[in-house]
Amino acid sequence: MRVAITGGTGFVGRHLAEKLDPTDTVVISRRTGVRIDDVDALATAFEGCEAVAHCAGINRELGDQTFARVHVEGTRSVVEAARRAGVKRIVMVSFLRARPDCDSGYHETKWVAEELIRASGIEYAILKFGMIYGPGDHMVDHVAKAVRTFPLFGTVGYRDRKVRPVPVEDAVNVLVAAVGGRVPDKTYAVMGVEELELGQAVRRIAGVAGRQPLYVRLPVWVIRAIAQVTEWLMVTPLVAKAQARMLAEGVSEAAPPAPELPADLRPRLPFDEARIRAALPRGRFTSDDLRVVRWIRRRRSGV
């Protein structure tokens, strides 16, 4: 079966592409020269594909890459291109708590994208994932680099939030089942097998990274302020504003409520040392992570 993957060079899309047969997989991203809002180019790329895994998404806005353009206009283009190309099924990667009227551009535009898929008339599965981790993620990567760089680590809020981390291996297995038609047409919540407090998850990552920072509880508004500052200053922010919102709410149950997958398709791998270690990055945060340093180096090199 031939499958197209939007966002195919991103975190989830890349892992999915590695799982599928490369001769029957079409990877679509800006790096491959196809914009998510270019209907004609998408329709050409989708030709001969039975399914589209719609993995494209952003967790912060940068330049013309806004939530509305990527999530809403991008999904509208994917649906139209799929119709033109005769694609039989669309599988969308969404977020566990994507919903309307919640004062978050990320959450609201993901919800609008879900509604476009549901109204498309094409067979679909919408997978509302919780926090996905694995090599190249933002969860284990940023926590590990942070505890290696700073003696303090700020946890979110004064009450414990809960998370159910999803190993990327499990996420990919769910996606493979969905594009293959094994997931019934519906919207599903996809969460990890283990529920734990966010602070426990951070301490587990720090322990595997060989660090024991001093943990300080910070009010949500401080985390949001840190997110804004790091979005301004860093190439990949320590925490994005959308991520700060996610952490402030917790990532352990769907909003609005959605059923979980059939039992035989649910994630089943634990959030254990082996999987955390496999996702650990090298090193810590350095000046190379600052946008101004990258800009200066590009100017000096004439790029």
Backbone as CSV, one residue per row, in Angstrom:
resi,resn,N_x,N_y,N_z,CA_x,CA_y,CA_z,C_x,C_y,C_z
1,MET,0.839,-1.192,0.000,0.000,0.000,0.000,0.882,1.254,0.000
2,ARG,0.555,2.198,-0.865,1.334,3.417,-0.968,0.761,4.466,-0.005
3,VAL,1.637,5.074,0.799,1.224,6.016,1.840,2.017,7.310,1.699
4,ALA,1.328,8.437,1.790,1.981,9.741,1.839,2.002,10.224,3.284
5,ILE,3.108,10.852,3.691,3.243,11.372,5.055,3.502,12.865,4.973
6,THR,2.549,13.681,5.435,2.828,15.110,5.545,3.612,15.341,6.834
7,GLY,4.512,16.319,6.799,5.396,16.479,7.955,6.325,15.293,8.091
8,GLY,6.700,14.725,6.937,7.444,13.464,6.941,8.876,13.548,7.413
9,THR,9.405,14.783,7.597,10.758,14.911,8.154,10.725,15.411,9.598
10,GLY,9.514,15.585,10.146,9.376,15.963,11.547,9.554,14.769,12.466
11,PHE,9.355,14.991,13.747,9.625,13.948,14.746,8.793,12.686,14.502
12,VAL,7.486,12.809,14.513,6.635,11.628,14.332,6.700,11.130,12.895
13,GLY,6.609,12.042,11.938,6.621,11.641,10.532,7.882,10.901,10.141
14,ARG,9.015,11.336,10.661,10.295,10.676,10.341,10.318,9.243,10.857
15,HIS,9.851,9.060,12.084,9.826,7.706,12.651,8.839,6.816,11.907
16,LEU,7.714,7.387,11.486,6.757,6.601,10.713,7.351,6.194,9.369
17,ALA,8.028,7.121,8.709,8.642,6.818,7.405,9.664,5.692,7.527
18,GLU,10.397,5.670,8.641,11.398,4.621,8.844,10.747,3.250,9.026
19,LYS,9.511,3.233,9.491,8.798,1.976,9.731,8.190,1.409,8.445
20,LEU,7.794,2.281,7.534,7.113,1.856,6.319,8.101,1.457,5.230
21,ASP,7.592,0.778,4.222,8.394,0.402,3.061,8.771,1.663,2.284
22,PRO,10.060,1.997,2.175,10.450,3.247,1.515,10.032,3.327,0.059
23,THR,9.876,2.187,-0.603,9.495,2.213,-2.014,8.022,2.572,-2.194
24,ASP,7.227,2.488,-1.119,5.810,2.812,-1.195,5.441,3.947,-0.245
25,THR,6.424,4.788,0.063,6.189,5.891,0.989,6.589,7.208,0.336
26,VAL,5.697,8.194,0.401,5.964,9.528,-0.140,6.120,10.480,1.041
27,VAL,7.315,11.018,1.220,7.597,11.934,2.328,7.395,13.364,1.843
28,ILE,6.534,14.097,2.545,6.182,15.453,2.146,6.522,16.419,3.271
29,SER,7.299,17.428,2.945,7.634,18.477,3.906,8.246,19.641,3.151
30,ARG,8.468,20.744,3.850,9.145,21.874,3.207,10.542,21.468,2.744
31,ARG,11.169,20.556,3.466,12.521,20.132,3.082,12.521,19.358,1.767
32,THR,11.394,18.723,1.445,11.316,17.991,0.177,10.710,18.849,-0.929
33,GLY,10.455,20.133,-0.612,10.019,21.073,-1.635,8.531,21.185,-1.831
34,VAL,7.726,20.603,-0.946,6.271,20.676,-1.077,5.707,21.385,0.153
35,ARG,5.041,22.500,-0.077,4.421,23.238,1.029,3.082,22.595,1.379
36,ILE,2.760,22.626,2.650,1.538,21.980,3.123,0.287,22.681,2.624
37,ASP,0.396,23.942,2.174,-0.781,24.660,1.679,-0.816,24.761,0.155
38,ASP,0.030,23.997,-0.532,0.066,23.988,-2.000,-0.756,22.800,-2.501
39,VAL,-2.033,23.054,-2.826,-2.947,21.967,-3.183,-2.462,21.214,-4.410
40,ASP,-2.028,21.941,-5.439,-1.608,21.284,-6.681,-0.420,20.362,-6.437
41,ALA,0.580,20.848,-5.695,1.765,20.028,-5.424,1.399,18.826,-4.556
42,LEU,0.519,19.032,-3.597,0.086,17.916,-2.745,-0.666,16.868,-3.560
43,ALA,-1.558,17.316,-4.433,-2.332,16.374,-5.246,-1.412,15.537,-6.124
44,THR,-0.387,16.162,-6.669,0.594,15.423,-7.474,1.328,14.400,-6.615
45,ALA,1.728,14.826,-5.414,2.447,13.912,-4.513,1.567,12.755,-4.051
46,PHE,0.253,13.005,-3.911,-0.668,11.979,-3.423,-1.074,10.968,-4.489
47,GLU,-0.750,11.230,-5.748,-1.179,10.333,-6.825,-0.706,8.899,-6.545
48,GLY,-1.639,7.965,-6.616,-1.319,6.555,-6.400,-1.296,6.136,-4.952
49,CYS,-1.525,7.091,-4.028,-1.518,6.757,-2.600,-2.924,6.366,-2.140
50,GLU,-2.997,5.323,-1.353,-4.277,4.898,-0.785,-4.588,5.629,0.511
51,ALA,-3.535,6.047,1.212,-3.732,6.701,2.504,-2.751,7.842,2.671
52,VAL,-3.170,8.825,3.467,-2.305,9.936,3.854,-2.218,9.959,5.377
53,ALA,-1.000,9.938,5.902,-0.765,10.151,7.327,-0.443,11.629,7.499
54,HIS,-1.384,12.373,8.043,-1.242,13.832,8.153,-0.572,14.158,9.490
55,CYS,0.753,14.206,9.451,1.557,14.425,10.662,2.078,15.854,10.784
56,ALA,1.813,16.694,9.788,2.359,18.052,9.790,1.763,18.867,10.926
57,GLY,2.614,19.609,11.617,2.153,20.474,12.701,3.321,21.230,13.304
58,ILE,3.016,22.307,13.999,4.042,23.106,14.677,3.586,23.365,16.104
59,ASN,4.545,23.589,17.004,4.168,23.920,18.377,4.479,25.372,18.734
60,ARG,4.991,26.138,17.748,5.155,27.582,17.924,5.091,28.235,16.555
61,GLU,4.711,29.489,16.544,4.616,30.234,15.300,5.945,30.939,15.029
62,LEU,6.368,30.898,13.769,7.624,31.518,13.381,7.490,32.039,11.953
63,GLY,7.522,33.357,11.811,7.375,33.951,10.490,6.007,33.639,9.906
64,ASP,6.002,33.167,8.653,4.719,32.854,8.013,4.186,31.480,8.404
65,GLN,4.937,30.755,9.219,4.467,29.457,9.699,3.625,29.655,10.956
66,THR,2.383,30.063,10.746,1.460,30.303,11.851,0.614,29.056,12.093
67,PHE,-0.022,29.010,13.263,-0.905,27.882,13.554,-2.032,27.804,12.520
68,ALA,-2.602,28.953,12.186,-3.709,28.967,11.221,-3.255,28.462,9.861
69,ARG,-2.072,28.881,9.427,-1.611,28.487,8.099,-1.257,27.008,8.046
70,VAL,-0.544,26.514,9.040,-0.088,25.118,9.017,-1.222,24.157,9.369
71,HIS,-1.903,24.425,10.489,-2.906,23.474,10.957,-4.220,23.561,10.185
72,VAL,-4.698,24.782,9.954,-6.009,24.935,9.317,-5.902,24.925,7.792
73,GLU,-5.169,25.904,7.242,-5.053,25.962,5.780,-4.318,24.736,5.239
74,GLY,-3.343,24.250,5.981,-2.630,23.050,5.560,-3.545,21.846,5.493
75,THR,-4.378,21.676,6.517,-5.306,20.538,6.518,-6.360,20.687,5.438
76,ARG,-6.844,21.916,5.235,-7.815,22.137,4.156,-7.206,21.741,2.808
77,SER,-5.945,22.078,2.610,-5.259,21.725,1.363,-5.064,20.214,1.246
78,VAL,-4.728,19.569,2.349,-4.553,18.109,2.344,-5.853,17.419,1.956
79,VAL,-6.966,17.878,2.505,-8.265,17.275,2.189,-8.598,17.451,0.714
80,GLU,-8.426,18.664,0.197,-8.737,18.905,-1.214,-7.817,18.098,-2.125
81,ALA,-6.534,18.063,-1.803,-5.580,17.297,-2.622,-5.904,15.807,-2.570
82,ALA,-6.309,15.320,-1.405,-6.672,13.897,-1.269,-7.885,13.571,-2.141
83,ARG,-8.854,14.475,-2.177,-10.024,14.262,-3.045,-9.587,14.169,-4.510
84,ARG,-8.762,15.096,-4.939,-8.320,15.119,-6.335,-7.561,13.843,-6.702
85,ALA,-6.751,13.358,-5.761,-5.893,12.208,-6.052,-6.585,10.873,-5.804
86,GLY,-7.796,10.895,-5.283,-8.510,9.653,-5.029,-8.011,8.890,-3.816
87,VAL,-7.433,9.613,-2.846,-6.971,8.968,-1.609,-8.177,8.423,-0.849
88,LYS,-8.073,7.202,-0.343,-9.197,6.546,0.315,-9.296,6.842,1.805
89,ARG,-8.149,7.192,2.433,-8.168,7.312,3.899,-7.161,8.359,4.357
90,ILE,-7.554,9.180,5.322,-6.660,10.159,5.949,-6.555,9.827,7.435
91,VAL,-5.337,9.760,7.919,-5.093,9.568,9.349,-4.403,10.823,9.863
92,MET,-5.021,11.493,10.807,-4.484,12.753,11.309,-3.886,12.591,12.699
93,VAL,-2.699,13.170,12.883,-2.068,13.254,14.201,-2.525,14.560,14.848
94,SER,-3.296,14.456,15.919,-3.750,15.639,16.641,-3.245,15.571,18.080
95,PHE,-3.703,16.533,18.887,-3.263,16.602,20.280,-4.402,16.223,21.212
96,LEU,-4.069,15.559,22.290,-5.030,14.994,23.226,-6.066,16.008,23.703
97,ARG,-5.656,17.256,23.906,-6.557,18.254,24.474,-6.901,19.372,23.487
98,ALA,-6.742,19.099,22.186,-7.171,20.060,21.168,-8.673,20.260,21.276
99,ARG,-9.118,21.504,21.339,-10.538,21.797,21.535,-10.801,23.264,21.190
100,PRO,-12.063,23.626,21.006,-12.378,25.016,20.664,-12.485,25.899,21.901
101,ASP,-12.423,27.213,21.661,-12.751,28.225,22.686,-11.987,28.031,23.994
102,CYS,-10.675,27.842,23.882,-9.875,27.653,25.096,-8.733,28.663,25.205
103,ASP,-8.750,29.680,24.336,-7.764,30.752,24.383,-6.335,30.268,24.153
104,SER,-6.196,29.293,23.249,-4.871,28.809,22.843,-4.901,28.578,21.345
105,GLY,-4.096,29.329,20.612,-4.066,29.188,19.163,-3.713,27.784,18.729
106,TYR,-2.806,27.141,19.430,-2.410,25.780,19.077,-3.598,24.829,19.221
107,HIS,-4.199,24.799,20.397,-5.298,23.873,20.661,-6.473,24.119,19.713
108,GLU,-6.821,25.388,19.523,-7.999,25.715,18.724,-7.810,25.387,17.249
109,THR,-6.620,25.651,16.703,-6.412,25.350,15.283,-6.286,23.856,15.034
110,LYS,-5.746,23.121,15.982,-5.745,21.666,15.849,-7.176,21.131,15.827
111,TRP,-8.052,21.729,16.645,-9.447,21.311,16.664,-10.129,21.614,15.325
112,VAL,-9.895,22.807,14.786,-10.476,23.154,13.488,-10.002,22.159,12.426
113,ALA,-8.709,21.784,12.483,-8.189,20.797,11.535,-8.915,19.459,11.690
114,GLU,-9.163,19.037,12.924,-9.919,17.805,13.156,-11.301,17.890,12.504
115,GLU,-11.966,19.014,12.675,-13.309,19.189,12.117,-13.284,19.128,10.589
116,LEU,-12.245,19.668,9.979,-12.120,19.584,8.526,-11.992,18.131,8.065
117,ILE,-11.241,17.343,8.808,-11.090,15.926,8.466,-12.420,15.196,8.649
118,ARG,-13.091,15.468,9.759,-14.362,14.792,10.025,-15.423,15.116,8.970
119,ALA,-15.362,16.336,8.412,-16.353,16.765,7.423,-15.925,16.491,5.988
120,SER,-14.795,15.820,5.790,-14.209,15.683,4.457,-14.961,14.721,3.549
121,GLY,-15.683,13.776,4.139,-16.315,12.739,3.330,-15.374,11.608,2.969
122,ILE,-14.127,11.699,3.414,-13.123,10.661,3.183,-13.007,9.823,4.455
123,GLU,-12.791,8.526,4.308,-12.557,7.690,5.491,-11.410,8.284,6.302
124,TYR,-11.535,8.246,7.624,-10.511,8.900,8.440,-10.344,8.213,9.791
125,ALA,-9.218,8.518,10.414,-9.006,8.246,11.834,-8.249,9.445,12.377
126,ILE,-8.771,10.045,13.422,-8.087,11.153,14.092,-7.527,10.620,15.400
127,LEU,-6.230,10.724,15.548,-5.533,10.180,16.717,-5.062,11.340,17.586
128,LYS,-5.723,11.514,18.715,-5.390,12.608,19.639,-4.338,12.096,20.624
129,PHE,-3.083,12.299,20.271,-1.983,11.782,21.068,-1.716,12.668,22.277
130,GLY,-1.231,12.031,23.324,-0.690,12.760,24.454,0.759,13.133,24.170
131,MET,1.589,13.089,25.172,2.993,13.483,25.059,3.807,12.332,24.468
132,ILE,4.315,12.517,23.242,5.091,11.478,22.570,6.577,11.740,22.813
133,TYR,7.320,10.701,23.156,8.757,10.878,23.387,9.543,9.805,22.637
134,GLY,10.804,10.115,22.407,11.699,9.205,21.699,12.858,9.995,21.115
135,PRO,13.773,9.346,20.423,14.930,10.051,19.851,14.507,11.212,18.965
136,GLY,14.988,12.422,19.311,14.666,13.607,18.534,13.430,14.349,19.000
137,ASP,12.894,13.984,20.171,11.674,14.632,20.667,11.990,15.974,21.321
138,HIS,10.961,16.597,21.903,11.158,17.826,22.669,11.035,17.575,24.171
139,MET,10.536,16.439,24.564,10.302,16.154,25.979,11.585,15.706,26.673
140,VAL,12.033,14.499,26.365,13.248,13.982,26.992,14.444,14.848,26.611
141,ASP,14.516,15.261,25.359,15.627,16.080,24.881,15.798,17.339,25.717
142,HIS,14.714,18.118,25.879,14.832,19.409,26.551,15.002,19.267,28.059
143,VAL,14.320,18.291,28.659,14.506,18.089,30.097,15.942,17.675,30.385
144,ALA,16.484,16.748,29.597,17.852,16.280,29.824,18.860,17.409,29.649
145,LYS,18.721,18.182,28.577,19.648,19.297,28.364,19.530,20.346,29.468
146,ALA,18.294,20.578,29.920,18.079,21.577,30.967,18.738,21.166,32.275
147,VAL,18.567,19.915,32.697,19.155,19.494,33.978,20.673,19.374,33.882
148,ARG,21.206,19.204,32.676,22.654,19.193,32.495,23.233,20.600,32.479
149,THR,22.382,21.592,32.205,22.860,22.969,32.032,22.653,23.816,33.275
150,PHE,21.513,23.632,33.951,21.148,24.513,35.058,21.055,23.725,36.370
151,PRO,21.448,24.350,37.495,21.353,23.656,38.788,19.929,23.595,39.330
152,LEU,19.039,24.440,38.783,17.644,24.463,39.205,16.749,24.008,38.057
153,PHE,15.628,23.406,38.417,14.632,23.037,37.402,13.270,23.437,37.932
154,GLY,12.570,24.268,37.156,11.257,24.748,37.572,10.142,23.821,37.122
155,THR,9.352,23.332,38.060,8.193,22.521,37.718,6.961,23.422,37.634
156,VAL,5.932,22.961,36.931,4.808,23.815,36.562,3.725,23.822,37.621
157,GLY,3.505,25.001,38.229,2.379,25.180,39.131,2.573,24.573,40.509
158,TYR,1.596,24.810,41.376,1.679,24.363,42.769,0.897,23.079,43.032
159,ARG,0.240,22.565,42.009,-0.391,21.255,42.164,0.146,20.331,41.079
160,ASP,0.158,19.069,41.373,0.756,18.108,40.458,-0.141,17.845,39.255
161,ARG,0.435,17.963,38.062,-0.252,17.595,36.842,0.187,16.196,36.446
162,LYS,-0.677,15.493,35.742,-0.332,14.135,35.366,-0.125,14.007,33.864
163,VAL,0.722,13.064,33.490,1.014,12.793,32.086,0.989,11.287,31.860
164,ARG,0.747,10.918,30.605,0.835,9.503,30.210,1.701,9.450,28.953
165,PRO,3.025,9.473,29.104,3.925,9.559,27.949,3.749,8.373,26.990
166,VAL,3.780,8.679,25.697,3.628,7.663,24.660,4.969,7.454,23.964
167,PRO,5.585,6.267,24.054,6.828,6.020,23.314,6.568,6.145,21.813
168,VAL,7.514,6.724,21.090,7.305,6.924,19.662,7.115,5.597,18.939
169,GLU,7.704,4.507,19.471,7.481,3.190,18.859,6.002,2.819,18.894
170,ASP,5.352,3.088,20.038,3.921,2.811,20.153,3.121,3.725,19.230
171,ALA,3.492,5.006,19.190,2.784,5.953,18.332,2.840,5.513,16.872
172,VAL,4.010,5.074,16.439,4.172,4.627,15.047,3.349,3.371,14.785
173,ASN,3.338,2.441,15.730,2.533,1.225,15.544,1.050,1.543,15.396
174,VAL,0.574,2.517,16.166,-0.819,2.943,16.048,-1.070,3.558,14.673
175,LEU,-0.152,4.393,14.219,-0.306,5.027,12.910,-0.298,4.002,11.783
176,VAL,0.582,3.013,11.878,0.635,1.969,10.845,-0.690,1.216,10.804
177,ALA,-1.232,0.899,11.978,-2.523,0.210,12.024,-3.626,1.081,11.434
178,ALA,-3.552,2.387,11.702,-4.598,3.291,11.221,-4.553,3.469,9.709
179,VAL,-3.370,3.680,9.140,-3.303,3.851,7.681,-3.660,2.548,6.966
180,GLY,-3.468,1.424,7.654,-3.821,0.137,7.079,-5.287,-0.227,7.240
181,GLY,-6.071,0.683,7.855,-7.503,0.451,7.982,-7.912,-0.383,9.172
182,ARG,-6.970,-0.660,10.099,-7.302,-1.492,11.260,-7.935,-0.680,12.391
183,VAL,-7.907,0.647,12.276,-8.541,1.509,13.270,-9.871,1.990,12.700
184,PRO,-10.993,1.691,13.364,-12.302,2.117,12.841,-12.377,3.632,12.684
185,ASP,-13.203,4.091,11.746,-13.348,5.522,11.493,-13.913,6.228,12.726
186,LYS,-13.084,7.013,13.360,-13.518,7.715,14.560,-12.354,8.571,15.059
187,THR,-12.622,9.335,16.112,-11.601,10.115,16.807,-11.245,9.383,18.095
188,TYR,-9.932,9.189,18.312,-9.487,8.402,19.464,-8.472,9.170,20.302
189,ALA,-8.505,8.950,21.600,-7.455,9.416,22.507,-6.377,8.340,22.576
190,VAL,-5.121,8.758,22.420,-4.005,7.803,22.454,-3.043,8.232,23.554
191,MET,-2.985,7.440,24.615,-2.171,7.770,25.778,-1.292,6.590,26.168
192,GLY,-0.196,6.894,26.856,0.715,5.850,27.276,0.116,4.969,28.356
193,VAL,0.741,3.816,28.558,0.207,2.831,29.499,0.391,3.279,30.945
194,GLU,1.381,4.140,31.208,1.696,4.535,32.584,1.303,5.980,32.836
195,GLU,0.528,6.213,33.882,0.176,7.573,34.299,1.036,7.957,35.499
196,LEU,1.662,9.122,35.433,2.489,9.576,36.538,2.462,11.091,36.598
197,GLU,2.853,11.626,37.742,2.899,13.072,37.890,4.034,13.625,37.043
198,LEU,3.818,14.834,36.536,4.820,15.452,35.676,6.171,15.529,36.382
199,GLY,6.162,15.866,37.672,7.409,15.935,38.420,8.121,14.597,38.477
200,GLN,7.356,13.519,38.603,7.958,12.181,38.580,8.620,11.905,37.243
201,ALA,7.954,12.288,36.164,8.519,12.072,34.831,9.825,12.835,34.675
202,VAL,9.850,14.087,35.131,11.065,14.899,35.042,12.186,14.276,35.861
203,ARG,11.883,13.840,37.072,12.908,13.238,37.924,13.434,11.935,37.323
204,ARG,12.575,11.197,36.664,13.019,9.955,36.027,13.990,10.253,34.891
205,ILE,13.674,11.264,34.097,14.568,11.652,32.997,15.890,12.168,33.559
206,ALA,15.818,13.015,34.586,17.034,13.567,35.180,17.916,12.463,35.754
207,GLY,17.308,11.478,36.386,18.079,10.376,36.949,18.822,9.597,35.886
208,VAL,18.144,9.324,34.765,18.804,8.606,33.671,19.909,9.458,33.065
209,ALA,19.698,10.794,33.066,20.715,11.713,32.539,21.863,11.933,33.522
210,GLY,21.750,11.363,34.726,22.826,11.475,35.708,22.870,12.794,36.440
211,ARG,21.723,13.451,36.609,21.684,14.752,37.276,20.634,14.756,38.376
212,GLN,20.877,15.574,39.395,19.920,15.758,40.485,19.807,17.249,40.780
213,PRO,19.083,17.999,39.947,18.959,19.437,40.172,18.056,19.729,41.366
214,LEU,18.063,20.970,41.809,17.123,21.414,42.828,15.817,21.767,42.122
215,TYR,14.726,21.137,42.528,13.435,21.368,41.891,12.697,22.485,42.617
216,VAL,12.176,23.423,41.839,11.463,24.575,42.392,10.101,24.672,41.718
217,ARG,9.043,24.715,42.518,7.707,24.886,41.944,7.524,26.350,41.531
218,LEU,7.128,26.558,40.281,6.920,27.905,39.762,5.464,28.078,39.356
219,PRO,4.905,29.267,39.589,3.531,29.504,39.139,3.448,29.415,37.618
220,VAL,2.255,29.103,37.136,2.072,28.908,35.701,2.465,30.152,34.920
221,TRP,2.165,31.337,35.451,2.479,32.563,34.706,3.985,32.717,34.506
222,VAL,4.786,32.234,35.443,6.237,32.305,35.283,6.692,31.365,34.169
223,ILE,6.136,30.158,34.126,6.477,29.219,33.050,6.093,29.803,31.699
224,ARG,4.939,30.464,31.630,4.522,31.084,30.372,5.462,32.219,29.981
225,ALA,5.931,32.981,30.974,6.883,34.055,30.685,8.205,33.482,30.180
226,ILE,8.664,32.398,30.806,9.890,31.738,30.347,9.708,31.238,28.918
227,ALA,8.531,30.707,28.625,8.252,30.222,27.270,8.339,31.352,26.259
228,GLN,7.752,32.501,26.584,7.802,33.633,25.651,9.238,34.075,25.413
229,VAL,10.006,34.194,26.482,11.397,34.650,26.356,12.222,33.651,25.547
230,THR,12.061,32.363,25.820,12.867,31.383,25.088,12.419,31.245,23.636
231,GLU,11.139,31.529,23.342,10.725,31.572,21.938,11.424,32.719,21.213
232,TRP,11.600,33.842,21.900,12.310,34.974,21.297,13.793,34.673,21.094
233,LEU,14.410,34.004,22.071,15.866,33.920,22.102,16.459,32.656,21.491
234,MET,15.734,31.534,21.552,16.337,30.257,21.196,15.870,29.738,19.844
235,VAL,16.758,29.017,19.169,16.416,28.387,17.891,15.265,27.412,18.110
236,THR,15.431,26.517,19.063,14.340,25.659,19.528,14.133,25.992,20.992
237,PRO,13.009,26.614,21.338,12.851,27.115,22.708,12.893,26.022,23.767
238,LEU,13.398,26.404,24.932,13.398,25.488,26.080,11.995,24.947,26.312
239,VAL,11.017,25.818,26.232,9.612,25.430,26.274,8.845,26.457,25.454
240,ALA,7.972,25.994,24.563,7.151,26.894,23.769,5.889,27.258,24.545
241,LYS,5.247,28.356,24.155,4.043,28.793,24.864,2.946,27.723,24.807
242,ALA,2.811,27.079,23.662,1.805,26.016,23.555,2.141,24.868,24.493
243,GLN,3.425,24.562,24.606,3.831,23.479,25.510,3.598,23.859,26.969
244,ALA,3.826,25.146,27.301,3.562,25.602,28.663,2.092,25.413,29.016
245,ARG,1.221,25.689,28.046,-0.211,25.488,28.268,-0.511,24.005,28.486
246,MET,0.105,23.153,27.685,-0.101,21.711,27.831,0.311,21.247,29.234
247,LEU,1.488,21.678,29.660,2.002,21.244,30.956,1.152,21.779,32.098
248,ALA,0.628,23.005,31.928,-0.204,23.592,32.980,-1.503,22.823,33.164
249,GLU,-2.020,22.211,32.076,-3.264,21.452,32.149,-3.053,19.995,32.540
250,GLY,-1.858,19.472,32.244,-1.641,18.044,32.363,-2.003,17.370,31.049
251,VAL,-1.402,16.217,30.799,-1.611,15.514,29.527,-1.938,14.053,29.836
252,SER,-3.105,13.857,30.467,-3.468,12.490,30.850,-4.901,12.120,30.499
253,GLU,-5.672,13.090,29.987,-7.035,12.768,29.574,-7.458,13.697,28.448
254,ALA,-8.313,13.182,27.586,-8.723,13.938,26.405,-9.731,15.018,26.775
255,ALA,-9.660,16.124,26.038,-10.659,17.186,26.146,-10.928,17.708,24.742
256,PRO,-12.187,17.617,24.280,-13.336,16.940,24.894,-13.097,15.437,24.985
257,PRO,-13.891,14.729,25.780,-13.677,13.283,25.929,-13.694,12.557,24.587
258,ALA,-12.813,11.586,24.464,-12.752,10.744,23.264,-12.431,9.329,23.710
259,PRO,-12.955,8.334,23.017,-12.686,6.948,23.411,-11.238,6.573,23.147
260,GLU,-10.737,5.624,23.922,-9.421,5.079,23.638,-9.526,4.049,22.518
261,LEU,-8.395,3.696,21.967,-8.334,2.715,20.895,-8.817,1.347,21.378
262,PRO,-9.181,0.462,20.455,-9.429,-0.929,20.857,-8.228,-1.466,21.636
263,ALA,-8.472,-2.332,22.580,-7.442,-2.780,23.523,-6.191,-3.324,22.835
264,ASP,-6.361,-4.028,21.721,-5.199,-4.639,21.074,-4.334,-3.645,20.311
265,LEU,-4.788,-2.396,20.189,-4.025,-1.384,19.458,-3.447,-0.309,20.366
266,ARG,-3.771,-0.343,21.627,-3.322,0.723,22.530,-1.813,0.620,22.807
267,PRO,-1.175,1.762,23.122,0.231,1.719,23.542,0.402,0.801,24.739
268,ARG,1.536,0.114,24.773,1.746,-0.841,25.862,3.169,-0.814,26.423
269,LEU,4.034,0.047,25.892,5.419,0.098,26.372,5.550,1.084,27.534
270,PRO,6.289,0.740,28.591,6.401,1.606,29.768,7.371,2.766,29.552
271,PHE,7.198,3.781,30.388,8.113,4.929,30.401,9.297,4.551,31.298
272,ASP,10.185,3.713,30.761,11.240,3.144,31.596,12.623,3.669,31.209
273,GLU,13.617,3.230,31.977,14.975,3.728,31.784,15.502,3.448,30.387
274,ALA,15.235,2.269,29.852,15.775,1.911,28.540,15.263,2.855,27.462
275,ARG,13.965,3.182,27.494,13.402,4.049,26.459,13.804,5.500,26.671
276,ILE,13.927,5.907,27.922,14.421,7.263,28.197,15.863,7.390,27.723
277,ARG,16.684,6.390,28.026,18.097,6.438,27.623,18.230,6.488,26.103
278,ALA,17.379,5.756,25.401,17.434,5.766,23.933,17.109,7.140,23.366
279,ALA,16.337,7.939,24.127,15.932,9.264,23.657,16.849,10.375,24.139
280,LEU,17.801,10.056,25.019,18.664,11.101,25.581,19.519,11.768,24.496
281,PRO,19.575,13.090,24.503,20.449,13.798,23.563,21.868,13.837,24.104
282,ARG,22.770,14.272,23.269,24.130,14.525,23.734,24.233,15.962,24.232
283,GLY,25.085,16.173,25.240,25.417,17.527,25.648,24.319,18.267,26.373
284,ARG,24.479,19.580,26.366,23.594,20.477,27.103,23.268,21.675,26.226
285,PHE,22.506,22.627,26.775,22.261,23.859,26.040,23.539,24.693,26.009
286,THR,23.835,25.287,24.853,25.021,26.136,24.698,24.626,27.397,23.945
287,SER,25.596,28.256,23.709,25.341,29.484,22.953,24.853,29.182,21.539
288,ASP,25.174,27.999,21.017,24.709,27.625,19.676,23.189,27.522,19.602
289,ASP,22.531,27.385,20.763,21.079,27.297,20.776,20.401,28.667,20.715
290,LEU,21.187,29.744,20.750,20.628,31.090,20.694,20.481,31.550,19.249
291,ARG,19.353,32.155,18.944,19.087,32.599,17.583,20.086,33.654,17.127
292,VAL,20.471,34.563,18.029,21.390,35.632,17.631,22.762,35.076,17.278
293,VAL,23.195,34.028,17.976,24.489,33.413,17.668,24.436,32.754,16.291
294,ARG,23.344,32.052,15.995,23.197,31.444,14.663,23.203,32.522,13.581
295,TRP,22.503,33.623,13.852,22.422,34.714,12.875,23.803,35.314,12.599
296,ILE,24.560,35.556,13.670,25.913,36.129,13.524,26.805,35.192,12.726
297,ARG,26.712,33.909,12.991,27.570,32.944,12.290,27.192,32.857,10.820
298,ARG,25.889,32.953,10.526,25.482,32.942,9.115,25.989,34.185,8.394
299,ARG,25.919,35.325,9.085,26.416,36.569,8.462,27.908,36.460,8.174
300,ARG,28.641,35.899,9.117,30.097,35.788,8.943,30.466,34.810,7.819
301,SER,29.630,33.783,7.677,29.938,32.794,6.638,29.359,33.182,5.287
302,GLY,28.558,34.261,5.287,27.982,34.728,4.029,26.811,33.931,3.551
303,VAL,26.212,33.101,4.459,25.068,32.270,4.072,23.786,33.074,4.199
